[in-house]
Amino acid sequence: MAVKIRLQRRGKKNFAFFHIVVADSRSPRDGRYIEQIGSYNPNTNPATIVLNSDRALAWLNVGAQPTLVPRRILSYEGVLLRKHLQGGVAKGALTQEQADAKFAAWMTAKDTKVNAKKQGLLKAAADKAKAAAAVEAKVNAERAEAIAKKAAELAAKQAEEEAANTAET
């Protein structure tokens, strides 16, 4: 039996999210699966990924083959790196402590990148809101100026009419 790690589509039209499942390759995309190991929501920025990395690693070790997007998700979450490092430990190229240190260093670097992206998105949103507020304030000032000008013209016209009325009498 060929086992695949793949995505199972959920959600509604134009707003899909996915479950990451381990399934027989012959079963339908949204059909029967062996185990659900996580979820993936591409609708958020950055995309939300919830993954049981220990179970994913266990399935990879027994021969499950990930499809394209789950392979990228597993790589992003560090599961493929852990599998690679475990292979190095098994061959004797490095010790378990060295492998753990490499994985921890990689995780901290990844977390800093993700946090930098989130901060950049927040800063961009704040800058956009500030620019919109400045444009709105400018438009409001122009409207107030136009209203004041119109009121001054109307007051001048009324004063002329009163002066003309007093001159006639």
DSSP file with accessible surface (Angstrom, degrees, kcal/mol):
  #  RESIDUE AA STRUCTURE BP1 BP2  ACC     N-H-->O    O-->H-N    N-H-->O    O-->H-N    TCO  KAPPA ALPHA  PHI   PSI    X-CA   Y-CA   Z-CA
    1    1 A M              0   0  155      0, 0.0     2,-0.5     0, 0.0    23,-0.0   0.000 360.0 360.0 360.0 126.0    0.0    0.0    0.0
    2    2 A A        -     0   0   55     62,-0.0    23,-2.7     2,-0.0     2,-0.4  -0.759 360.0-156.8 -86.6 123.5    1.5    3.4   -1.0
    3    3 A V  E     -A   24   0A  25     -2,-0.5    62,-2.3    21,-0.2     2,-0.3  -0.868   9.3-169.2-106.8 133.6    0.9    6.0    1.7
    4    4 A K  E     -Ab  23  65A  72     19,-3.2    19,-2.8    -2,-0.4     2,-0.6  -0.910  22.0-141.5-120.3 146.8    0.9    9.7    1.0
    5    5 A I  E     +Ab  22  66A   0     60,-1.8    62,-2.4    -2,-0.3     2,-0.3  -0.953  49.2 147.4-100.9 116.1    0.9   12.8    3.2
    6    6 A R  E     -A   21   0A  35     15,-2.6    15,-2.8    -2,-0.6     2,-0.3  -0.859  47.5 -88.6-144.9 176.9   -1.4   15.1    1.4
    7    7 A L  E     -A   20   0A  28     -2,-0.3     2,-0.5    13,-0.2    13,-0.2  -0.723  24.1-156.5 -95.8 143.8   -4.0   17.9    1.8
    8    8 A Q  E     -A   19   0A   2     11,-2.7    11,-2.5    -2,-0.3     2,-0.2  -0.980  25.0-126.6-118.4 118.8   -7.7   17.3    2.3
    9    9 A R  E     +A   18   0A  81     -2,-0.5     2,-0.3     9,-0.2     9,-0.2  -0.448  37.8 160.6 -74.7 135.9   -9.8   20.3    1.2
   10   10 A R  E     +A   17   0A  94      7,-3.0     7,-1.7    -2,-0.2     2,-0.2  -0.820  32.0  55.8-136.7 179.0  -12.3   21.8    3.7
   11   11 A G  E    S-A   16   0A  50     -2,-0.3     5,-0.2     5,-0.2     2,-0.2  -0.580  83.4 -59.2  94.2-159.8  -14.1   25.1    4.0
   12   12 A K  E >   -A   15   0A 146      3,-1.3     3,-2.1    -2,-0.2    -2,-0.1  -0.676  68.2 -58.2-121.1 178.1  -16.3   26.8    1.4
   13   13 A K  T 3  S+     0   0  173      1,-0.3    -1,-0.1    -2,-0.2    -2,-0.0  -0.281 122.7   2.7 -60.3 134.4  -16.0   28.1   -2.1
   14   14 A N  T 3  S+     0   0  151      1,-0.1    -1,-0.3    -3,-0.1    -3,-0.0   0.600 126.5  69.8  63.8  12.7  -13.2   30.7   -2.5
   15   15 A F  E <   +A   12   0A 109     -3,-2.1    -3,-1.3    -5,-0.1     2,-0.2  -0.339  68.6 161.9-151.6  61.1  -12.3   30.3    1.2
   16   16 A A  E     -A   11   0A  12     -5,-0.2     2,-0.3    -7,-0.0    -5,-0.2  -0.543  16.6-177.1 -88.5 147.6  -10.7   26.9    1.6
   17   17 A F  E     -A   10   0A  71     -7,-1.7    -7,-3.0    -2,-0.2     2,-0.4  -0.890  18.5-136.1-130.9 168.4   -8.5   25.5    4.3
   18   18 A F  E     -AC   9  40A  44     22,-3.1    22,-3.2    -2,-0.3     2,-0.4  -0.951   7.3-141.6-132.8 146.8   -6.9   22.1    4.4
   19   19 A H  E     -AC   8  39A  38    -11,-2.5   -11,-2.7    -2,-0.4     2,-0.7  -0.851  24.3-133.9 -97.4 139.3   -6.3   19.2    6.7
   20   20 A I  E     +AC   7  38A   1     18,-2.6    17,-2.6    -2,-0.4    18,-1.2  -0.875  39.4 173.7 -93.6 116.7   -2.9   17.5    6.4
   21   21 A V  E     -AC   6  36A   1    -15,-2.8   -15,-2.6    -2,-0.7     2,-0.6  -0.859  37.6-130.9-127.0 158.1   -3.6   13.8    6.4
   22   22 A V  E     +AC   5  35A   0     13,-3.1    12,-3.0    -2,-0.3    13,-1.6  -0.954  46.0 160.9-104.3 121.3   -1.9   10.5    5.9
   23   23 A A  E     -A    4   0A   1    -19,-2.8   -19,-3.2    -2,-0.6     2,-0.2  -0.958  47.2 -93.3-142.3 158.3   -3.9    8.5    3.4
   24   24 A D  E >   -A    3   0A  31     -2,-0.3     3,-1.4   -21,-0.2   -21,-0.2  -0.504  38.8-127.2 -66.1 138.0   -3.7    5.6    1.0
   25   25 A S  T 3  S+     0   0   47    -23,-2.7    -1,-0.1     1,-0.3   -22,-0.1   0.736 106.6  58.5 -65.8 -19.1   -2.8    7.0   -2.4
   26   26 A R  T 3  S+     0   0  182    -24,-0.3    -1,-0.3     2,-0.0   -23,-0.1   0.632  86.5  93.7 -85.6 -13.2   -5.7    5.1   -4.0
   27   27 A S  S <  S-     0   0   23     -3,-1.4    -4,-0.0     1,-0.1     6,-0.0  -0.436  87.6 -94.0 -79.6 154.2   -8.4    6.8   -1.8
   28   28 A P    >   -     0   0   92      0, 0.0     3,-1.4     0, 0.0    -1,-0.1  -0.204  37.3-104.7 -65.0 161.6  -10.1   10.0   -3.0
   29   29 A R  T 3  S+     0   0  144      1,-0.3    -2,-0.1   -21,-0.0   -23,-0.1   0.889 120.4  26.2 -54.5 -48.3   -8.8   13.4   -2.1
   30   30 A D  T 3  S+     0   0   60    -22,-0.1    -1,-0.3     3,-0.0     3,-0.1   0.190 111.6  92.8-101.7  17.8  -11.5   14.2    0.5
   31   31 A G  S <  S-     0   0   26     -3,-1.4    -4,-0.1     1,-0.2    -2,-0.0   0.228  83.5 -19.9 -91.3-146.7  -12.2   10.5    1.3
   32   32 A R        -     0   0  214      1,-0.0     2,-0.3    -9,-0.0    -1,-0.2  -0.244  60.5-176.5 -65.2 141.4  -10.9    8.1    3.8
   33   33 A Y        -     0   0   91    -10,-0.1   -10,-0.3     1,-0.1     3,-0.1  -0.928  29.9-136.3-134.9 163.4   -7.6    8.7    5.5
   34   34 A I  S    S-     0   0   80    -12,-3.0     2,-0.3     1,-0.3   -11,-0.2   0.913  83.9  -8.4 -84.5 -47.7   -5.4    6.9    8.0
   35   35 A E  E     -C   22   0A  46    -13,-1.6   -13,-3.1     0, 0.0     2,-0.6  -0.992  56.4-133.7-154.4 141.3   -4.5    9.8   10.3
   36   36 A Q  E     +C   21   0A  80     -2,-0.3   -15,-0.2   -15,-0.2     3,-0.1  -0.871  24.7 174.6 -94.8 124.9   -4.9   13.6   10.4
   37   37 A I  E     -     0   0A   5    -17,-2.6    15,-3.1    -2,-0.6     2,-0.3   0.425  55.9 -35.7-113.6   0.5   -1.6   15.2   11.4
   38   38 A G  E     -CD  20  51A  10    -18,-1.2   -18,-2.6    13,-0.2     2,-0.3  -0.995  52.7-104.4 171.4-172.1   -2.4   18.9   11.1
   39   39 A S  E     -CD  19  50A  36     11,-3.0    11,-2.5    -2,-0.3     2,-0.4  -0.973  14.2-156.2-143.7 158.7   -4.1   21.7    9.3
   40   40 A Y  E     -CD  18  49A  50    -22,-3.2   -22,-3.1    -2,-0.3     9,-0.2  -0.992   4.6-172.8-140.9 122.5   -3.2   24.5    6.9
   41   41 A N  E >   + D   0  48A  44      7,-3.0     7,-2.1    -2,-0.4     3,-0.9  -0.899   5.5 178.4-119.1 101.7   -5.0   27.8    6.4
   42   42 A P  T 3   +     0   0   48      0, 0.0    -1,-0.1     0, 0.0     5,-0.1   0.528  68.6  82.1 -79.9  -1.8   -3.7   29.8    3.5
   43   43 A N  T 3  S+     0   0   66    -27,-0.2     2,-0.2     5,-0.1     4,-0.1   0.679  81.0  71.9 -78.4 -17.2   -6.3   32.6    4.0
   44   44 A T  S <  S-     0   0   55     -3,-0.9     4,-0.0     4,-0.1    -3,-0.0  -0.550  92.6-100.5 -93.7 163.8   -4.3   34.3    6.8
   45   45 A N  S    S+     0   0  109      1,-0.2     2,-0.1    -2,-0.2    -2,-0.0  -0.953 116.1  23.2-126.8 112.9   -1.2   36.3    6.3
   46   46 A P  S    S-     0   0   28      0, 0.0    -1,-0.2     0, 0.0    -3,-0.0   0.642 116.9-104.8 -70.7 161.7    1.2   34.6    7.1
   47   47 A A        -     0   0   38     -2,-0.1     2,-0.5     1,-0.1    -2,-0.1  -0.210  31.0-120.6 -58.5 142.4   -0.5   31.3    6.5
   48   48 A T  E     -D   41   0A  66     -7,-2.1    -7,-3.0     2,-0.0     2,-0.5  -0.776  32.2-176.9 -90.1 124.5   -1.6   29.4    9.7
   49   49 A I  E     -D   40   0A  33     -2,-0.5     2,-0.5    -9,-0.2    -9,-0.2  -0.988  10.7-177.7-125.6 123.4    0.0   25.9   10.0
   50   50 A V  E     +D   39   0A  87    -11,-2.5   -11,-3.0    -2,-0.5     2,-0.4  -0.992  19.4 167.9-117.5 120.0   -0.8   23.5   12.9
   51   51 A L  E     -D   38   0A  27     -2,-0.5     2,-1.3   -13,-0.2   -13,-0.2  -0.997  41.0-140.2-140.7 134.0    1.2   20.3   12.6
   52   52 A N     >  -     0   0   78    -15,-3.1     4,-2.1    -2,-0.4     3,-0.2  -0.762  28.4-175.4 -86.4  91.3    2.0   17.4   14.8
   53   53 A S  H  > S+     0   0   37     -2,-1.3     4,-2.6     1,-0.2     5,-0.2   0.813  75.0  58.4 -67.0 -29.5    5.6   17.2   13.8
   54   54 A D  H  > S+     0   0  101      2,-0.2     4,-2.2     1,-0.2    -1,-0.2   0.931 109.9  43.3 -65.3 -43.8    6.3   14.0   15.8
   55   55 A R  H  > S+     0   0   95     -3,-0.2     4,-2.4     2,-0.2    -2,-0.2   0.888 113.3  52.3 -68.5 -37.8    3.6   12.1   14.0
   56   56 A A  H  X S+     0   0    0     -4,-2.1     4,-2.4     2,-0.2    -2,-0.2   0.931 110.7  47.8 -62.5 -43.0    4.7   13.5   10.6
   57   57 A L  H  X S+     0   0    7     -4,-2.6     4,-2.4     1,-0.2    -2,-0.2   0.907 110.0  52.8 -64.1 -40.3    8.3   12.5   11.3
   58   58 A A  H  X S+     0   0   36     -4,-2.2     4,-1.2     1,-0.2    -1,-0.2   0.922 110.6  47.0 -62.0 -42.7    7.1    9.0   12.3
   59   59 A W  H  <>S+     0   0   43     -4,-2.4     5,-2.6     1,-0.2     4,-0.3   0.886 111.3  51.1 -67.9 -37.5    5.1    8.6    9.0
   60   60 A L  H ><5S+     0   0   13     -4,-2.4     3,-1.2     1,-0.2    -1,-0.2   0.895 107.0  55.0 -63.9 -38.1    8.1    9.9    7.0
   61   61 A N  H 3<5S+     0   0   85     -4,-2.4    -1,-0.2     1,-0.3    -2,-0.2   0.776 106.8  49.9 -67.4 -26.8   10.4    7.3    8.7
   62   62 A V  T 3<5S-     0   0  112     -4,-1.2    -1,-0.3    -3,-0.2    -2,-0.2   0.385 130.3 -90.3 -94.5   4.3    8.1    4.4    7.8
   63   63 A G  T < 5 +     0   0   43     -3,-1.2   -60,-0.2    -4,-0.3    -3,-0.2   0.538  67.6 155.2 110.1   7.8    8.0    5.5    4.1
   64   64 A A      < -     0   0    3     -5,-2.6    -1,-0.3    -8,-0.1   -60,-0.2  -0.454  34.2-141.9 -68.5 139.0    5.1    7.9    3.6
   65   65 A Q  E     -b    4   0A 103    -62,-2.3   -60,-1.8    -2,-0.1     2,-0.2  -0.902   9.1-141.5-106.0 120.2    5.6   10.2    0.6
   66   66 A P  E     -b    5   0A  12      0, 0.0   -60,-0.2     0, 0.0     2,-0.1  -0.528  15.2-128.9 -77.6 145.7    4.5   13.8    0.9
   67   67 A T     >  -     0   0   52    -62,-2.4     4,-2.4    -2,-0.2     5,-0.2  -0.212  42.6 -80.5 -79.2-177.0    2.9   15.5   -2.1
   68   68 A L  H  > S+     0   0  109      1,-0.2     4,-1.9     2,-0.2     5,-0.2   0.925 124.9  37.7 -59.1 -57.1    4.2   18.9   -3.2
   69   69 A V  H  > S+     0   0   55      1,-0.2     4,-2.5     2,-0.2    -1,-0.2   0.937 117.7  49.8 -67.5 -44.4    2.5   21.4   -0.8
   70   70 A P  H  > S+     0   0    1      0, 0.0     4,-3.1     0, 0.0     5,-0.2   0.887 107.8  56.1 -61.1 -31.8    2.7   19.1    2.2
   71   71 A R  H  X S+     0   0  108     -4,-2.4     4,-2.3     1,-0.2    -2,-0.2   0.933 109.1  46.3 -62.6 -42.9    6.4   18.7    1.4
   72   72 A R  H  X S+     0   0  161     -4,-1.9     4,-2.6    -5,-0.2    -1,-0.2   0.892 112.8  49.6 -66.0 -39.0    6.8   22.4    1.5
   73   73 A I  H  X S+     0   0    8     -4,-2.5     4,-2.3     2,-0.2    -2,-0.2   0.931 111.3  48.7 -64.9 -44.6    4.9   22.7    4.8
   74   74 A L  H  X>S+     0   0    1     -4,-3.1     5,-2.0     1,-0.2     6,-0.8   0.891 112.7  48.7 -63.1 -37.2    7.0   19.9    6.4
   75   75 A S  H ><5S+     0   0   65     -4,-2.3     3,-0.8    -5,-0.2    -2,-0.2   0.926 110.7  50.5 -66.6 -43.6   10.1   21.7    5.2
   76   76 A Y  H 3<5S+     0   0   87     -4,-2.6    -2,-0.2     1,-0.3    -1,-0.2   0.873 112.2  47.1 -61.9 -37.9    8.8   25.0    6.6
   77   77 A E  H 3<5S-     0   0   45     -4,-2.3    -1,-0.3    -5,-0.2    -2,-0.2   0.542 116.0-115.3 -83.1  -8.7    8.0   23.4   10.0
   78   78 A G  T <X5S+     0   0    0     -3,-0.8     4,-2.1    -4,-0.6    -3,-0.2   0.546  78.8 124.0  90.4   8.4   11.4   21.6   10.1
   79   79 A V  H  ><S+     0   0    1     -5,-2.0     4,-2.3     2,-0.2    -4,-0.2   0.925  76.4  48.2 -68.9 -42.2   10.2   18.0    9.9
   80   80 A L  H  > S+     0   0   40     -6,-0.8     4,-2.4     1,-0.2    -1,-0.2   0.877 110.5  52.4 -67.7 -34.0   12.4   17.3    6.9
   81   81 A L  H  > S+     0   0   52     -7,-0.3     4,-2.9     2,-0.2    -1,-0.2   0.923 108.8  50.0 -65.5 -42.4   15.4   18.8    8.5
   82   82 A R  H  X S+     0   0   52     -4,-2.1     4,-2.5     2,-0.2    -2,-0.2   0.905 110.5  50.0 -62.1 -39.7   14.9   16.6   11.6
   83   83 A K  H  X S+     0   0   86     -4,-2.3     4,-1.9     2,-0.2    -2,-0.2   0.931 111.8  48.4 -63.9 -42.5   14.6   13.6    9.4
   84   84 A H  H  X S+     0   0  138     -4,-2.4     4,-1.7     1,-0.2    -2,-0.2   0.923 112.2  48.3 -62.8 -44.3   17.8   14.6    7.6
   85   85 A L  H  X S+     0   0   13     -4,-2.9     4,-2.1     1,-0.2    -1,-0.2   0.880 108.6  54.1 -66.4 -36.5   19.6   15.1   10.9
   86   86 A Q  H  X S+     0   0   74     -4,-2.5     4,-2.5     1,-0.2    -1,-0.2   0.874 105.6  53.9 -64.9 -35.2   18.4   11.8   12.3
   87   87 A G  H  X S+     0   0   33     -4,-1.9     4,-1.9     2,-0.2    -1,-0.2   0.900 107.9  50.3 -63.5 -39.0   19.9   10.1    9.2
   88   88 A G  H  X>S+     0   0   14     -4,-1.7     5,-2.1     2,-0.2     6,-0.9   0.883 110.4  49.4 -65.6 -37.9   23.2   11.8   10.0
   89   89 A V  H ><5S+     0   0   39     -4,-2.1     3,-0.7     1,-0.2    -2,-0.2   0.919 109.4  52.1 -66.8 -41.3   23.0   10.5   13.6
   90   90 A A  H 3<5S+     0   0   89     -4,-2.5    -2,-0.2     1,-0.3    -1,-0.2   0.873 111.1  47.2 -64.2 -34.2   22.2    7.0   12.4
   91   91 A K  H 3<5S-     0   0  188     -4,-1.9    -1,-0.3    -5,-0.2    -2,-0.2   0.610 114.6-117.7 -81.8 -12.7   25.3    7.0   10.1
   92   92 A G  T <<5S+     0   0   61     -4,-0.7    -3,-0.2    -3,-0.7    -2,-0.1   0.600  77.8 126.6  87.9  11.2   27.5    8.4   12.8
   93   93 A A  S   <S+     0   0   82     -5,-2.1     2,-0.3    -6,-0.2    -4,-0.2   0.797  81.5   3.0 -71.8 -29.0   28.3   11.6   11.0
   94   94 A L  S    S-     0   0   28     -6,-0.9    -2,-0.3    -9,-0.1    -1,-0.2  -0.974  79.3-106.0-150.8 163.5   27.2   13.7   14.1
   95   95 A T     >  -     0   0   68     -2,-0.3     4,-2.3     1,-0.1     5,-0.2  -0.440  33.7-109.0 -88.4 167.6   25.9   13.1   17.6
   96   96 A Q  H  > S+     0   0   83      1,-0.2     4,-2.7     2,-0.2     5,-0.2   0.876 119.7  54.3 -63.6 -36.0   22.4   13.6   18.8
   97   97 A E  H  > S+     0   0  137      2,-0.2     4,-2.3     1,-0.2    -1,-0.2   0.907 108.7  48.2 -65.1 -41.2   23.4   16.7   20.8
   98   98 A Q  H  > S+     0   0  102      2,-0.2     4,-2.5     1,-0.2    -1,-0.2   0.913 112.0  49.7 -64.6 -41.1   24.9   18.2   17.6
   99   99 A A  H  X S+     0   0    3     -4,-2.3     4,-2.5     2,-0.2    -2,-0.2   0.925 111.3  48.7 -63.6 -43.8   21.8   17.4   15.7
  100  100 A D  H  X S+     0   0   87     -4,-2.7     4,-2.6     1,-0.2    -1,-0.2   0.896 111.1  50.7 -63.3 -39.1   19.6   19.0   18.4
  101  101 A A  H  X S+     0   0   62     -4,-2.3     4,-2.4     2,-0.2    -2,-0.2   0.919 110.7  48.6 -65.7 -41.9   21.8   22.1   18.5
  102  102 A K  H  X S+     0   0  122     -4,-2.5     4,-2.3     2,-0.2    -2,-0.2   0.921 113.0  47.6 -63.4 -42.5   21.6   22.5   14.7
  103  103 A F  H  X S+     0   0   42     -4,-2.5     4,-2.5     2,-0.2    -2,-0.2   0.917 111.6  49.9 -65.9 -42.0   17.8   22.1   14.7
  104  104 A A  H  X S+     0   0   53     -4,-2.6     4,-2.3     2,-0.2    -2,-0.2   0.908 110.9  49.7 -63.5 -40.7   17.4   24.6   17.6
  105  105 A A  H  X S+     0   0   58     -4,-2.4     4,-2.1     1,-0.2    -1,-0.2   0.918 111.4  49.0 -63.7 -41.4   19.6   27.1   15.8
  106  106 A W  H  X S+     0   0   86     -4,-2.3     4,-2.5     1,-0.2    -2,-0.2   0.913 110.1  51.5 -63.9 -42.2   17.5   26.7   12.6
  107  107 A M  H  X S+     0   0   50     -4,-2.5     4,-2.7     2,-0.2    -2,-0.2   0.899 109.3  49.2 -63.3 -41.9   14.2   27.1   14.6
  108  108 A T  H  X S+     0   0   86     -4,-2.3     4,-2.2     2,-0.2    -1,-0.2   0.918 111.8  49.4 -65.5 -39.8   15.4   30.4   16.2
  109  109 A A  H  X S+     0   0   46     -4,-2.1     4,-1.9     2,-0.2    -2,-0.2   0.917 112.8  47.6 -63.1 -42.2   16.4   31.7   12.8
  110  110 A K  H  X S+     0   0   28     -4,-2.5     4,-2.5     1,-0.2    -2,-0.2   0.923 110.6  51.6 -65.0 -42.9   13.1   30.7   11.3
  111  111 A D  H  X S+     0   0   75     -4,-2.7     4,-2.7     1,-0.2    -1,-0.2   0.890 108.4  51.1 -63.2 -38.7   11.2   32.3   14.3
  112  112 A T  H  X S+     0   0   89     -4,-2.2     4,-2.3     2,-0.2    -1,-0.2   0.908 110.4  49.7 -65.8 -38.4   13.0   35.6   13.9
  113  113 A K  H  X S+     0   0  158     -4,-1.9     4,-2.2     2,-0.2    -2,-0.2   0.927 112.4  47.0 -63.2 -45.1   12.2   35.6   10.2
  114  114 A V  H  X S+     0   0   25     -4,-2.5     4,-2.6     1,-0.2    -2,-0.2   0.930 113.2  48.2 -64.6 -43.5    8.5   35.0   10.8
  115  115 A N  H  X S+     0   0   90     -4,-2.7     4,-2.6     1,-0.2    -1,-0.2   0.888 109.9  52.8 -64.8 -38.0    8.3   37.6   13.6
  116  116 A A  H  X S+     0   0   64     -4,-2.3     4,-2.4    -5,-0.2    -1,-0.2   0.909 109.8  48.8 -63.2 -40.0   10.1   40.1   11.3
  117  117 A K  H  X S+     0   0  108     -4,-2.2     4,-2.5     2,-0.2    -2,-0.2   0.935 111.6  48.8 -65.8 -43.0    7.5   39.5    8.6
  118  118 A K  H  X S+     0   0   96     -4,-2.6     4,-2.4     1,-0.2    -2,-0.2   0.921 112.3  48.3 -62.4 -43.2    4.6   39.9   11.1
  119  119 A Q  H  X S+     0   0  124     -4,-2.6     4,-2.7     2,-0.2    -1,-0.2   0.897 110.6  52.0 -64.2 -39.5    6.1   43.1   12.4
  120  120 A G  H  X S+     0   0   42     -4,-2.4     4,-2.5     2,-0.2    -2,-0.2   0.909 109.8  48.6 -62.4 -40.6    6.5   44.4    8.8
  121  121 A L  H  X S+     0   0   62     -4,-2.5     4,-2.3     2,-0.2    -2,-0.2   0.911 112.6  48.1 -65.9 -41.7    2.9   43.6    8.0
  122  122 A L  H  X S+     0   0  112     -4,-2.4     4,-2.4     2,-0.2    -2,-0.2   0.915 112.7  48.5 -64.3 -41.1    1.7   45.4   11.2
  123  123 A K  H  X S+     0   0  137     -4,-2.7     4,-2.8     2,-0.2    -2,-0.2   0.914 110.9  50.6 -66.3 -41.4    3.9   48.4   10.4
  124  124 A A  H  X S+     0   0   56     -4,-2.5     4,-2.4     2,-0.2    -1,-0.2   0.912 111.1  48.7 -62.8 -41.2    2.7   48.5    6.8
  125  125 A A  H  X S+     0   0   59     -4,-2.3     4,-2.3     2,-0.2    -2,-0.2   0.910 112.2  48.5 -65.7 -40.4   -0.9   48.4    8.0
  126  126 A A  H  X S+     0   0   57     -4,-2.4     4,-2.4     2,-0.2    -2,-0.2   0.916 111.9  49.2 -66.4 -41.3   -0.3   51.2   10.6
  127  127 A D  H  X S+     0   0   76     -4,-2.8     4,-2.5     2,-0.2    -2,-0.2   0.905 111.0  50.4 -63.4 -40.1    1.4   53.4    7.9
  128  128 A K  H  X S+     0   0  164     -4,-2.4     4,-2.3     2,-0.2    -2,-0.2   0.915 111.2  48.0 -64.8 -41.4   -1.5   52.8    5.6
  129  129 A A  H  X S+     0   0   62     -4,-2.3     4,-2.3     2,-0.2    -2,-0.2   0.900 111.6  50.5 -66.4 -39.2   -4.0   53.8    8.3
  130  130 A K  H  X S+     0   0  154     -4,-2.4     4,-2.1     2,-0.2    -2,-0.2   0.916 110.9  48.6 -65.3 -41.6   -1.9   56.9    9.1
  131  131 A A  H  X S+     0   0   57     -4,-2.5     4,-2.4     2,-0.2    -2,-0.2   0.909 111.0  50.4 -65.0 -40.5   -1.8   57.9    5.4
  132  132 A A  H  X S+     0   0   56     -4,-2.3     4,-2.4     1,-0.2    -2,-0.2   0.902 109.7  50.8 -64.5 -39.0   -5.6   57.4    5.1
  133  133 A A  H  X S+     0   0   56     -4,-2.3     4,-2.5     2,-0.2    -1,-0.2   0.896 109.7  50.7 -65.8 -38.2   -6.2   59.6    8.2
  134  134 A A  H  X S+     0   0   61     -4,-2.1     4,-2.2     2,-0.2    -2,-0.2   0.923 111.3  47.7 -65.6 -42.7   -4.0   62.3    6.7
  135  135 A V  H  X S+     0   0   93     -4,-2.4     4,-2.4     2,-0.2    -2,-0.2   0.918 112.4  49.7 -63.8 -42.0   -5.9   62.3    3.4
  136  136 A E  H  X S+     0   0  121     -4,-2.4     4,-2.6     1,-0.2    -2,-0.2   0.908 109.6  50.9 -64.6 -40.5   -9.2   62.3    5.3
  137  137 A A  H  X S+     0   0   60     -4,-2.5     4,-2.3     2,-0.2    -1,-0.2   0.904 110.3  50.3 -63.8 -39.4   -8.1   65.3    7.4
  138  138 A K  H  X S+     0   0  139     -4,-2.2     4,-2.3     2,-0.2    -2,-0.2   0.928 111.4  47.6 -64.2 -44.9   -7.0   67.2    4.3
  139  139 A V  H  X S+     0   0   52     -4,-2.4     4,-2.4     1,-0.2    -2,-0.2   0.920 111.8  50.4 -62.8 -42.8  -10.4   66.5    2.6
  140  140 A N  H  X S+     0   0   76     -4,-2.6     4,-2.5     1,-0.2    -1,-0.2   0.894 109.8  50.5 -63.0 -39.6  -12.2   67.6    5.7
  141  141 A A  H  X S+     0   0   59     -4,-2.3     4,-2.4     2,-0.2    -1,-0.2   0.912 110.5  49.5 -65.4 -41.1  -10.2   70.8    5.9
  142  142 A E  H  X S+     0   0  108     -4,-2.3     4,-2.4     2,-0.2    -2,-0.2   0.907 111.6  48.9 -64.0 -40.4  -11.0   71.6    2.2
  143  143 A R  H  X S+     0   0  163     -4,-2.4     4,-2.5     2,-0.2    -2,-0.2   0.920 111.5  48.9 -64.8 -43.6  -14.7   71.0    2.8
  144  144 A A  H  X S+     0   0   60     -4,-2.5     4,-2.6     2,-0.2    -2,-0.2   0.902 111.5  50.1 -63.5 -39.3  -14.7   73.2    5.9
  145  145 A E  H  X S+     0   0  143     -4,-2.4     4,-2.5     2,-0.2    -2,-0.2   0.916 110.9  48.9 -64.2 -42.6  -12.9   76.0    3.9
  146  146 A A  H  X S+     0   0   61     -4,-2.4     4,-2.4     2,-0.2    -2,-0.2   0.913 112.1  48.5 -64.9 -40.4  -15.4   75.7    1.1
  147  147 A I  H  X S+     0   0  120     -4,-2.5     4,-2.6     2,-0.2    -2,-0.2   0.917 112.0  49.0 -65.6 -42.5  -18.3   75.9    3.5
  148  148 A A  H  X S+     0   0   61     -4,-2.6     4,-2.4     2,-0.2    -2,-0.2   0.908 111.5  49.7 -64.1 -40.5  -16.7   78.9    5.3
  149  149 A K  H  X S+     0   0  136     -4,-2.5     4,-2.4     2,-0.2    -2,-0.2   0.924 112.0  47.7 -64.4 -43.1  -16.2   80.7    1.9
  150  150 A K  H  X S+     0   0  155     -4,-2.4     4,-2.4     1,-0.2    -2,-0.2   0.908 111.7  50.3 -65.0 -40.0  -19.8   80.0    0.8
  151  151 A A  H  X S+     0   0   56     -4,-2.6     4,-2.6     2,-0.2    -2,-0.2   0.898 110.4  50.1 -65.5 -38.7  -21.0   81.3    4.2
  152  152 A A  H  X S+     0   0   62     -4,-2.4     4,-2.5     2,-0.2    -2,-0.2   0.915 111.2  48.6 -65.7 -41.7  -18.9   84.5    3.9
  153  153 A E  H  X S+     0   0  116     -4,-2.4     4,-2.4     2,-0.2    -2,-0.2   0.915 112.5  48.6 -63.1 -41.8  -20.3   85.1    0.3
  154  154 A L  H  X S+     0   0  100     -4,-2.4     4,-2.4     2,-0.2    -2,-0.2   0.915 111.5  49.1 -65.2 -41.4  -23.8   84.6    1.5
  155  155 A A  H  X S+     0   0   54     -4,-2.6     4,-2.3     2,-0.2    -2,-0.2   0.908 111.8  49.3 -64.8 -40.5  -23.3   87.0    4.5
  156  156 A A  H  X S+     0   0   50     -4,-2.5     4,-2.3     2,-0.2    -2,-0.2   0.909 111.0  49.9 -65.0 -40.5  -21.8   89.6    2.1
  157  157 A K  H  X S+     0   0  127     -4,-2.4     4,-2.2     2,-0.2    -2,-0.2   0.915 111.3  48.6 -64.4 -41.8  -24.7   89.2   -0.3
  158  158 A Q  H  X S+     0   0  101     -4,-2.4     4,-2.6     1,-0.2    -2,-0.2   0.894 110.0  52.2 -65.5 -37.9  -27.2   89.6    2.6
  159  159 A A  H  X S+     0   0   55     -4,-2.3     4,-2.4     2,-0.2    -2,-0.2   0.908 109.3  49.6 -64.9 -40.2  -25.4   92.7    3.8
  160  160 A E  H  X S+     0   0  136     -4,-2.3     4,-2.6     2,-0.2    -1,-0.2   0.911 111.1  49.4 -64.1 -41.5  -25.5   94.2    0.3
  161  161 A E  H  X S+     0   0  104     -4,-2.2     4,-2.6     2,-0.2    -2,-0.2   0.919 111.8  48.2 -65.3 -41.6  -29.3   93.5    0.1
  162  162 A E  H  X S+     0   0  126     -4,-2.6     4,-2.4     2,-0.2     5,-0.2   0.906 112.2  49.6 -65.5 -39.4  -29.9   95.1    3.6
  163  163 A A  H  X S+     0   0   55     -4,-2.4     4,-2.0     2,-0.2    -2,-0.2   0.913 112.3  47.9 -65.3 -39.1  -27.8   98.1    2.5
  164  164 A A  H  X S+     0   0   48     -4,-2.6     4,-1.7     2,-0.2    -2,-0.2   0.903 112.2  49.8 -67.7 -38.7  -29.8   98.4   -0.7
  165  165 A N  H  X S+     0   0   97     -4,-2.6     4,-1.3     1,-0.2    -2,-0.2   0.897 112.1  46.9 -66.9 -40.5  -33.1   98.1    1.3
  166  166 A T  H  < S+     0   0   97     -4,-2.4    -1,-0.2     1,-0.2    -2,-0.2   0.851 110.5  53.4 -71.4 -31.1  -32.1  100.8    3.8
  167  167 A A  H  < S+     0   0   83     -4,-2.0    -1,-0.2    -5,-0.2    -2,-0.2   0.865 107.1  51.8 -72.7 -33.7  -31.0  103.1    1.0
  168  168 A E  H  <        0   0  157     -4,-1.7    -1,-0.2    -5,-0.2    -2,-0.2   0.835 360.0 360.0 -70.9 -31.6  -34.3  102.8   -0.8
  169  169 A T     <        0   0  150     -4,-1.3    -3,-0.1    -5,-0.2    -4,-0.0   0.345 360.0 360.0 -88.3 360.0  -36.3  103.7    2.3
